[in-house]
Amino acid sequence: MLRRIAKDSVVLFGGEVVSRLILFATSVWLARSLGPDSFGLVTFAQALLAYFLIFGDGGLSVYGVRAVAGHPEQARGAWLGITQVRTGLTLALVLVAWLVLLALPLDATTRRVVGITITAALPAALLSDWALRGLGRMLAATSLASLQSAVALVLVWLLVHGPGDVVWAPAARLLGALAAAILGLFLLRGFPLAGSDLGAGRVWLRAHGLSTMLASGGALLMTNLAVLAYNSADTLLLKPFAGNHEVGLYGSAYRVIQLPMTALYTLTSAALPALVRSRAGEPAVRRRSMRALTALATAAGLLVALALWALRHWIVQALYGPAYAGAARALGILAFAVPFDFLVSVKGTGYIAAGFERTAALWAGAAALANVLANLVLIPRYGMIGAAWTTLGTYSLLLVLYVAILDRKSE
C-alpha cells in the first residue's frame, strides 16, 4: 500500500507544486502591486470564499472519493449525482450572498471584490478532480488545479498593476476556475466517467439515498468547516477589529506556511483511496502504514518550522518588500503551526478512511469553537500577533484531542 501511496503522491506532489507555486507567485504579485490595504481586502474575500466552497461542497467530494475508490464501476453515476447536488447547493448560496451584498451599505469596490470572489464557487462546484482522484487518475486531477492557477496568474500579471486594479484580482480567479471546470469535462473522456446517460446520476443518488449521503457528507462538511474555521476565522475577524492593513500583513505571512501545508495535503489526498482499500487487508499492515505516515509528517513538519522561523525576516523582505516587514513577527509564530497541521492532516485522513468522520468532526468542531473564542479575545488587543498565537494553540489542541480519543478507535 505504501508503494501505491508513494506513486500517487509523486504525481500529485508534482502537480500541486506547480499549482501552488503559481498561486503563490500570484499572491506575491498582488501583494506588491496592490499594497497591504487592497491586498488585505482581496485576502478577506478569499477567506470568505473558502466558506462558500465548503458549504457548496457539503463534504460530498471526500465522500465521492471514498465511493469511487470503493466501487469504480459506479464512477459515472457518482460523478453526475454528486455534481448535481454540489451545483445546486452552491448556486443557492451565491444567489443569497449577492442579495446580502446588495443590501449592505458597502462601498462599490468592496462589494465588487467580495461578490466576484464568491461567484468563483460556481465553476468550482463543477470540478471533477475528486472523481479522478478516486479513480487513481492523479495526473489528470492535479492538472485542473495547475490550469486554474496558471490562468489566474496570466490575467493578474496582465491586468493588476496598482490598487485601482483590485477588482481584476477576483475576476482572474473566477476565470481560472471556469477554465479548470471546462478542462475537467474534457478529461472525463476515456475514463469510466464518460458516457451519454445523464440519468445515471439520479439512479446513483436513489441507490445510495440522498439523505444518507448528505448525513455522511455533512459529517465531513463539519470536519472541513472546523478545519477552515481555525485556518481562516482569524482573517475574517482581523478585518473588523484591525482593518485591511493588518489583514494584508497577516495574509502574506499565512501564505508562506500554506506552501508546505499544501504539500502535505497532497500526500494525504493520495493516501485516502489506498487507506480505504486497506481496511479489508491485514490490520498490522494498516497500522505500520499509518505509523510511517505519521513519522514522516512529524519529521518534515519540524524541519519546515525551524527553517521558516530562522529565515522569517529574509523571507518577508525578499517576497513582499519593506512594506510588509511587520509580517515577519507573525510568520515566526505561525511557522510552528506547520508540524501540528501535518500531524492533524495525516491522522484526520486515517479517521475518515476508517469511517470515523463524525467523531473527528465533533472534536474538530470543538477546536474550531476554541479558535473563534480565542480570536475574539486576543485580536482586539493584540491584532495579528494574537491571531498567530491562537492558530498555533488551536492546532495543538486538536492534535491532543485526536490522539487522546480517536487513535485507538481507528486502528
C-alpha positions in Angstrom: 0.0 0.0 0.0 2.8 2.4 0.8 4.2 2.0 -2.8 0.8 3.0 -4.2 0.6 6.0 -1.9 4.2 7.0 -2.8 3.5 6.7 -6.5 0.2 8.7 -6.4 1.9 11.2 -4.1 4.8 11.8 -6.5 2.3 12.6 -9.3 0.1 14.7 -7.0 3.0 16.4 -5.4 4.5 17.4 -8.8 1.2 18.9 -10.0 0.5 20.6 -6.7 4.0 22.0 -6.5 3.4 23.6 -9.9 -0.1 24.8 -9.0 0.8 26.2 -5.6 4.0 27.9 -6.8 1.9 29.6 -9.5 -0.7 30.5 -6.9 2.0 31.8 -4.5 3.6 33.8 -7.3 0.1 35.3 -8.0 -0.2 36.3 -4.3 3.3 37.9 -4.3 2.4 39.9 -7.4 -0.9 41.0 -5.9 0.7 41.9 -2.6 3.4 44.0 -4.3 1.1 45.6 -6.8 -1.9 46.4 -4.5 -0.2 47.2 -1.2 -1.2 45.9 2.2 -4.6 47.7 2.3 -6.0 46.5 -1.1 -4.3 43.1 -0.7 -6.0 42.8 2.7 -9.4 43.2 1.0 -8.6 40.5 -1.5 -7.3 38.2 1.3 -10.5 38.8 3.3 -12.7 38.0 0.2 -10.7 34.8 -0.5 -11.1 33.7 3.1 -14.9 34.3 2.8 -14.9 32.3 -0.5 -13.5 29.3 1.3 -16.6 29.0 3.4 -18.8 29.1 0.3 -16.7 26.3 -1.3 -17.0 24.2 1.9 -20.8 24.6 2.2 -21.3 24.2 -1.5 -19.3 21.0 -1.5 -21.2 19.7 1.6 -18.4 17.2 2.3 -19.5 15.4 -0.8 -16.2 15.5 -2.7 -14.4 13.5 0.1 -17.5 11.2 0.3 -17.2 10.8 -3.5 -13.5 9.9 -3.4 -14.3 7.2 -1.0 -17.3 5.9 -3.0 -15.4 5.9 -6.3 -12.3 4.3 -4.8 -14.5 1.5 -3.3 -16.7 1.0 -6.4 -15.0 2.3 -9.5 -17.6 0.7 -11.8 -20.1 3.2 -10.4 -17.9 6.2 -11.0 -20.1 7.9 -13.6 -23.2 7.8 -11.5 -21.3 9.1 -8.5 -19.8 11.9 -10.5 -23.1 13.0 -12.0 -25.1 12.6 -8.8 -22.7 14.4 -6.5 -22.0 17.2 -9.1 -25.8 17.9 -9.4 -26.1 18.3 -5.6 -23.0 20.4 -5.3 -24.0 22.7 -8.1 -27.5 23.2 -6.6 -26.1 24.0 -3.2 -23.5 26.4 -4.5 -26.0 28.3 -6.8 -28.3 28.9 -3.9 -25.5 30.1 -1.6 -24.1 32.5 -4.3 -27.6 34.0 -5.0 -28.2 34.6 -1.3 -24.7 36.2 -0.9 -25.3 38.6 -3.8 -28.6 39.7 -2.3 -26.9 40.3 1.1 -24.1 42.3 -0.6 -26.6 44.5 -2.5 -28.5 45.1 0.8 -25.5 46.0 2.9 -24.1 49.6 3.0 -20.7 48.7 1.4 -18.5 50.8 -0.9 -18.6 49.8 -4.5 -15.1 48.3 -4.5 -15.7 46.1 -1.5 -19.0 44.9 -3.0 -17.4 44.0 -6.3 -14.3 42.3 -4.9 -16.3 40.2 -2.5 -19.1 39.4 -4.9 -16.9 38.4 -7.8 -14.7 36.3 -5.5 -17.7 34.4 -4.1 -19.1 33.8 -7.6 -16.0 31.7 -8.3 -17.6 29.0 -6.2 -19.9 28.1 -9.1 -17.4 26.8 -11.6 -15.6 25.2 -8.6 -18.7 23.1 -8.0 -18.3 21.5 -11.4 -14.7 20.4 -11.0 -14.1 16.7 -11.5 -10.8 16.4 -9.6 -12.3 14.4 -6.7 -13.7 11.8 -9.0 -10.4 11.5 -10.9 -8.6 11.0 -7.6 -11.0 8.3 -6.6 -10.2 6.5 -9.9 -6.5 6.9 -9.3 -6.1 9.3 -12.2 -3.8 11.6 -10.2 -2.1 13.4 -13.1 -5.5 14.3 -14.6 -6.8 15.5 -11.2 -3.9 17.7 -10.5 -3.8 19.3 -13.9 -7.0 21.0 -13.2 -5.6 23.0 -10.3 -2.5 23.8 -12.4 -4.6 25.3 -15.2 -6.7 27.3 -12.8 -3.7 28.8 -11.1 -1.9 29.5 -14.5 -4.9 31.3 -16.0 -5.3 33.4 -12.9 -1.6 34.3 -12.8 -1.5 35.4 -16.5 -4.6 37.5 -16.1 -3.3 39.1 -12.9 0.1 39.8 -14.5 -1.7 41.5 -17.4 -4.4 43.4 -15.6 -3.3 44.2 -12.0 -0.6 46.9 -11.6 -1.9 49.1 -8.8 -4.5 49.5 -6.1 -7.0 50.8 -8.7 -6.9 47.4 -10.4 -8.1 45.4 -7.3 -11.3 44.2 -8.9 -9.3 42.3 -11.5 -7.8 40.0 -8.8 -11.1 38.1 -8.1 -12.1 38.3 -11.8 -8.9 36.4 -12.6 -9.7 33.8 -10.1 -13.2 33.3 -11.4 -12.0 32.9 -15.0 -9.3 30.4 -13.9 -11.9 28.3 -12.1 -14.1 28.3 -15.2 -11.2 27.2 -17.4 -10.4 24.3 -15.0 -14.1 23.2 -14.9 -14.2 23.1 -18.7 -10.9 21.2 -18.9 -12.3 18.7 -16.4 -15.2 17.9 -18.6 -12.8 17.0 -21.5 -10.6 14.9 -19.2 -13.6 12.7 -18.4 -13.3 11.3 -21.9 -11.7 7.9 -22.0 -12.3 7.4 -18.2 -15.1 5.3 -16.7 -16.9 8.6 -16.1 -17.5 9.2 -19.8 -20.9 8.3 -21.3 -24.1 9.7 -22.5 -26.6 8.5 -19.8 -27.3 11.7 -17.8 -29.8 9.9 -15.8 -27.1 7.7 -14.2 -26.6 10.4 -11.5 -30.3 10.2 -10.4 -30.1 6.4 -10.3 -26.9 6.5 -8.2 -28.5 9.0 -5.8 -31.6 6.9 -5.3 -29.5 3.8 -4.8 -27.3 5.4 -2.1 -30.0 7.5 -0.5 -29.7 11.3 -0.8 -30.4 11.8 2.9 -27.9 9.1 3.9 -25.3 10.6 1.6 -25.9 14.1 2.9 -25.7 12.9 6.5 -22.3 11.3 5.9 -21.2 14.2 3.8 -22.5 16.5 6.5 -20.1 15.0 9.0 -17.2 15.5 6.6 -18.6 19.0 6.0 -18.4 19.8 9.7 -14.9 18.4 9.8 -13.8 20.6 6.9 -15.7 23.6 8.2 -14.0 23.2 11.6 -10.6 23.0 9.9 -11.4 26.0 7.8 -12.6 27.9 10.9 -9.3 27.6 12.7 -7.5 28.4 9.4 -9.4 31.5 8.4 -11.6 32.8 11.3 -8.6 35.0 12.3 -8.6 36.6 8.8 -12.3 37.3 8.9 -12.1 38.8 12.4 -9.0 40.8 11.7 -10.8 43.0 9.2 -13.4 44.5 11.5 -11.1 44.7 14.5 -7.8 45.7 12.9 -8.5 46.8 9.3 -7.4 45.8 5.9 -3.8 46.7 6.5 -3.2 44.0 9.2 -5.2 41.6 7.2 -2.7 42.2 4.4 0.3 41.7 6.6 -1.1 38.6 8.3 -2.3 37.1 5.0 1.2 37.5 3.5 2.7 35.5 6.4 0.0 32.9 6.3 0.5 32.3 2.6 4.1 31.3 3.3 3.1 28.5 5.7 0.4 27.4 3.3 3.0 26.1 0.8 4.3 23.3 3.0 0.8 22.6 4.4 -0.4 22.1 0.8 2.4 19.7 0.1 1.4 17.5 3.0 -2.2 17.7 1.9 -1.0 16.2 -1.4 0.2 13.1 0.5 -3.0 12.7 2.5 -5.1 13.1 -0.7 -3.2 10.3 -2.4 -3.4 8.2 0.7 -7.1 8.3 1.2 -8.2 5.9 -1.5 -5.4 3.5 -0.6 -6.3 3.7 3.1 -10.0 3.0 2.3 -8.9 -0.2 0.4 -6.6 -1.2 3.2 -9.5 -1.6 5.6 -10.1 -5.0 4.1 -6.5 -6.0 4.5 -4.2 -7.0 7.3 -4.6 -4.7 10.4 -0.8 -5.0 11.1 0.0 -3.6 7.6 -2.5 -0.8 8.1 -1.0 0.2 11.4 2.5 0.2 10.0 1.4 2.4 7.1 -0.2 4.9 9.4 2.9 4.9 11.7 5.1 5.5 8.8 3.0 8.4 7.5 2.8 9.9 11.0 6.6 9.7 11.5 7.2 11.3 8.1 4.8 14.1 8.8 6.4 14.8 12.2 10.0 15.0 10.9 9.1 17.0 7.8 6.9 19.5 9.8 9.7 20.2 12.4 12.3 20.8 9.7 10.0 23.2 7.8 9.1 25.1 11.0 12.7 25.6 12.1 13.7 26.8 8.6 10.8 29.3 8.4 11.5 30.7 11.9 15.2 31.2 11.2 14.6 32.9 7.8 11.4 34.7 8.6 12.8 38.3 8.2 14.6 37.4 5.0 11.6 35.6 3.5 9.2 38.5 4.1 11.6 41.1 2.7 12.5 39.0 -0.3 9.0 38.1 -1.2 6.9 41.2 -0.4 9.2 44.1 0.2 9.7 46.6 3.0 6.0 47.5 3.2 5.4 44.0 4.7 8.2 43.9 7.2 5.8 43.7 10.1 4.6 40.3 8.8 7.8 38.6 10.0 6.6 38.6 13.6 3.5 36.7 12.7 5.4 34.3 10.4 7.8 33.4 13.3 4.8 32.2 15.3 2.9 30.6 12.5 5.9 28.6 11.4 5.4 26.2 14.4 1.8 25.5 13.4 3.2 23.6 10.4 4.2 20.3 12.2 0.8 20.3 14.1 -1.0 20.8 10.8 0.9 17.9 9.3 0.0 15.5 12.0 -3.6 16.6 12.1 -3.9 16.1 8.4 -2.4 12.6 8.4 -4.5 11.5 11.4 -7.7 13.1 10.1 -7.3 11.2 6.8 -6.8 7.9 8.6 -10.0 8.6 10.7 -12.0 9.3 7.5 -10.8 6.2 5.8 -11.8 4.2 8.9 -15.3 5.7 8.9 -14.9 7.9 12.0 -15.6 11.2 10.2 -18.5 12.1 12.6 -16.3 11.7 15.7 -13.5 13.5 14.0 -15.9 16.3 13.1 -17.0 16.6 16.7 -13.5 17.3 18.0 -12.5 19.4 15.1 -15.6 21.5 15.8 -14.6 21.8 19.5 -11.2 23.1 18.4 -12.7 25.5 15.9 -15.0 26.9 18.6 -12.0 27.4 20.8 -10.2 29.2 18.0 -13.1 31.6 17.4 -13.4 32.4 21.1 -9.7 32.9 21.5 -9.5 35.2 18.4 -12.4 37.3 19.8 -10.4 37.8 23.0 -6.9 38.2 21.5 -7.4 40.0 18.2 -9.0 43.2 19.6 -6.0 43.6 21.9 -3.0 42.1 20.1 -4.1 42.2 16.4 -2.4 39.7 14.1 0.0 38.5 16.8 -2.9 37.4 18.8 -4.3 35.6 15.7 -1.0 33.9 15.2 -0.8 32.5 18.7 -4.4 31.4 18.5 -3.7 29.4 15.3 -0.7 27.7 17.0 -2.7 26.9 20.1 -5.7 25.5 18.2 -3.7 23.1 16.1 -2.1 21.8 19.4 -5.5 21.4 21.0 -6.9 19.4 18.0 -3.9 17.1 17.9 -4.3 16.4 21.6 -8.0 15.6 21.1 -7.3 13.3 18.2 -4.6 11.3 19.9 -6.4 11.0 23.2 -9.8 10.0 21.8 -9.6 8.7 18.2 -6.3 6.9 17.8 -7.4 3.6 19.4 -10.7 3.6 17.6 -9.2 3.9 14.1 -6.7 1.0 14.5 
